[in-house]
Amino acid sequence: MTTLPVPAPGEESDFVARHLRGLFSGEVTRSARFRGGQVAADTALASFDVRGYAARRSEVWPPSRRGASGLSPWIRHGLITLPRAWAHVEGGPARDVERFRDELLWQEYARHVYARIGAGIGRDLRAAQALWGSASEPGHALDRRMACIDLVLGELDRDGWMVNQSRMWIASQWSVRHGLSWQRGELWMRRRLLDGSRAANALGWQWTAGTATGRPYGFSRQQVERRAPGTCSGCSLSRACPIGDWPPDGAVDRLAPSPLLARDPDHEATAGPLGPEGGGDVDAVWITAESLGDGDPALVAHPDAPAMFVFDEGYLDRFRPMATRLVFITECLADLATRRPVEVHRGDPVAVLAGRRVAATYTPVPGWSARAAAIAPVAVHPWPWLRRPGPGSVASFSAWRGVRREGRRGARRPRG
């Protein structure tokens, strides 16, 4: 394990290149659009106006047509919590507020599923993937001679982000039309996204591939012409468009879902504590990439304790995210260090924190729970849920939302 210097604002890319070698893929660059840190998150949220969101959230190009909030990188890393984003749009146009909050609920639903079934989110949930395509290589599936594919992949490369519609196009092109496994594609995309989480990304790919619903999402030229007008006219393959028609329909084999999707026998453990547990003297607050914001409950409860962050060497060596993601996280740490003491380490979090009296915020991901069991924080604070997990069904978004919101039966996953 290695104690690293605290990154300074403006020097984050150099920090990643110098101190995190061997733990990332690609060139060390920062996102052209997004900056990590609470200041950047607060600025983005303050400037977001929900008006027009419902009508324009699925527009892909040009950016001036879009209604997408672009808040997801900060939401993913806990700089904007779901309850805070929910409250921000209070008083906006009813249709826009409802649609935006639907998307927040989808994020919360994904967290509930992941918290309950853990690694099971990487297996087909309700139906086997229908491999209608020819199981081609990724480079053939994501052929950048196609102007639509080049457009959205260019944004992913440059910004580490795409609108939801673009993600669905890529996932459908990969898993439905070309027959590549959705698990492989989910990992490929998660490595590149600033907001890539196992929960939301895996569930989004399952929804698109049809393994979560039994109804795969088809991608075709019609959607490009509608959501990114003008793109097809400049495409070298316009006269021989590979996606001119809809993908063929196919039979889907239904699977017996995990019983945990229907009911959680220990939902209080899944949800974590209702209030702070433990206490006494604390000499540091352990934070992770799930919760890097000033509002992290453990940071708030212990304002004089240094924040401790560990670049988990074993995990990153296996995952190998694009360097842009680590630059974003480093920007969060550099920004946090302007307001309170921060310690930064590289190694195994269990070894780094051994013997330290740390406080932490309960985090609903399996990796955190496994490490926390060994680290044994002296104080654990509750996760800021938008809707606290209960025992009922998470087999589908509509089933979950029907349980969580009275009178809203029959709801479905919002369309891209």
WOLINTA-V326525 format. One record per residue. PHI is phi in whole degrees, 0 to 359 (* if undefined). PSI is psi as a letter, one per 30 degrees, with the letter a starting at -180 (none if undefined). NEAR is the number of other ideal C-beta (glycine too) atoms within 8 Angstrom. Layout:
BEGIN
phi,psi,near
PHI,PSI,NEAR
PHI,PSI,NEAR
END
This chain:
BEGIN
phi,psi,near
*,l,8
226,k,7
274,k,6
256,l,10
293,l,6
286,k,10
295,k,13
259,k,7
306,k,9
91,f,4
243,g,9
293,e,14
297,e,10
296,e,7
301,e,14
297,e,14
297,e,10
274,e,7
252,f,10
241,g,14
304,k,6
87,f,5
245,g,11
214,l,14
244,l,7
78,a,8
283,l,4
277,j,9
223,l,9
261,l,10
301,k,15
290,f,5
246,e,7
250,k,12
241,k,8
280,l,16
120,l,12
294,e,11
298,e,7
296,e,14
296,e,13
298,e,8
296,e,8
296,e,12
294,e,13
298,e,6
271,f,6
280,k,10
247,k,6
286,f,13
301,k,7
88,f,9
299,e,13
299,e,12
280,f,6
240,g,11
295,f,15
262,g,10
289,k,13
258,e,12
207,k,11
283,l,4
304,f,5
294,f,4
274,f,7
284,l,10
242,f,10
302,k,10
288,e,10
68,g,9
268,f,12
299,e,10
300,e,14
282,e,13
295,e,14
303,e,11
258,g,16
76,g,12
280,f,14
234,j,12
281,l,11
300,e,12
300,e,9
291,e,10
296,e,13
300,e,11
291,f,7
299,e,9
266,g,12
305,k,7
91,f,3
283,l,11
305,k,8
304,e,6
295,e,7
291,e,14
298,e,12
298,e,9
291,e,12
297,e,15
292,f,10
302,e,10
291,e,11
296,e,12
295,e,14
298,e,12
300,e,11
294,e,12
302,e,13
300,e,14
295,e,11
296,e,14
299,e,13
295,e,16
298,e,12
277,e,13
252,f,10
56,b,8
298,f,6
299,f,9
291,f,14
270,g,8
247,l,5
308,k,9
277,e,14
230,f,13
209,l,15
284,k,8
299,k,11
274,j,12
275,i,6
282,f,9
277,a,12
250,g,5
50,h,7
281,l,10
280,l,5
307,e,11
298,e,6
283,e,8
296,e,13
257,i,11
287,j,10
283,g,7
290,f,7
284,k,12
300,e,12
292,e,13
291,e,13
298,e,10
299,e,12
284,e,13
290,e,11
297,e,8
292,e,11
297,e,14
296,e,7
282,e,9
252,f,12
71,h,14
200,l,14
212,l,11
292,l,11
300,e,12
301,e,12
297,e,12
297,e,12
293,e,13
300,e,14
297,e,15
296,e,17
289,e,16
300,e,13
287,e,14
265,f,15
266,e,17
283,e,13
250,f,13
71,g,10
277,l,13
295,k,7
294,e,15
298,e,8
294,e,9
291,e,15
299,e,13
294,e,8
304,e,9
287,e,15
298,e,12
297,f,13
260,f,13
272,k,13
297,e,14
260,g,11
294,j,12
240,k,9
299,e,9
295,d,13
290,e,12
291,e,13
296,e,13
291,e,14
297,e,13
294,e,15
296,e,13
297,e,11
292,e,14
288,f,15
90,f,15
284,f,12
267,f,11
233,f,10
86,g,7
230,j,6
297,l,12
264,k,13
269,k,9
246,k,12
213,l,11
302,e,9
305,e,7
289,e,10
296,e,14
296,e,10
279,e,6
264,f,11
221,i,11
302,k,7
94,f,7
294,e,13
292,e,12
295,f,6
260,g,7
273,k,12
292,f,5
256,g,11
302,e,10
279,f,4
226,h,5
295,k,11
291,f,7
239,g,12
297,e,6
248,l,5
289,k,6
300,l,13
293,k,5
288,l,3
205,l,6
287,k,4
244,k,11
275,j,7
287,k,6
246,l,9
283,j,2
289,l,9
300,k,7
302,f,6
293,f,9
292,e,13
279,e,7
203,k,8
258,j,12
287,f,5
216,i,6
292,f,11
292,e,5
292,e,6
298,e,12
281,f,11
85,a,9
294,k,9
284,f,3
215,l,5
302,k,11
239,k,7
83,a,9
158,a,5
95,a,7
292,k,5
235,k,12
253,f,8
194,l,14
246,j,15
279,k,14
241,l,13
231,l,9
295,f,5
283,f,9
208,i,10
252,g,16
270,l,14
301,f,9
275,g,10
308,k,13
305,e,12
291,e,15
296,e,14
295,e,9
288,f,10
229,i,11
293,f,7
264,f,3
273,k,11
292,k,10
275,k,13
248,k,15
235,k,12
241,j,13
288,j,13
289,j,9
299,e,10
296,e,7
295,e,8
293,e,14
297,e,9
281,e,6
280,e,7
51,i,9
293,l,13
296,k,10
301,f,15
304,e,13
294,e,15
289,e,14
295,e,16
299,e,17
297,e,12
296,e,13
297,e,16
298,e,15
292,e,14
297,e,16
293,e,14
300,e,14
291,f,12
281,f,6
239,f,6
200,l,9
297,k,7
226,k,12
247,k,11
236,k,13
226,l,13
234,k,12
152,a,12
270,j,10
306,e,11
296,e,9
289,e,8
296,e,11
268,g,13
302,k,7
83,f,3
270,k,8
270,j,8
253,k,14
258,l,16
207,l,15
264,k,13
308,k,12
231,k,12
277,h,13
228,k,11
302,e,8
299,e,7
294,e,12
299,e,9
295,e,8
289,e,10
297,e,13
298,e,7
274,e,7
284,e,13
54,i,6
304,k,11
282,f,11
217,k,15
234,k,14
252,l,13
288,k,12
288,k,10
279,i,9
295,k,11
279,e,10
224,j,8
294,k,5
302,k,12
239,a,8
275,f,6
285,a,9
292,k,10
238,g,12
295,f,10
208,l,10
299,e,11
293,e,11
295,e,11
296,e,14
290,e,12
296,e,11
287,e,9
277,f,8
231,j,9
297,k,3
80,g,4
244,h,8
289,l,6
79,g,6
289,l,10
227,l,6
299,k,8
304,k,8
291,l,4
286,none,8
END
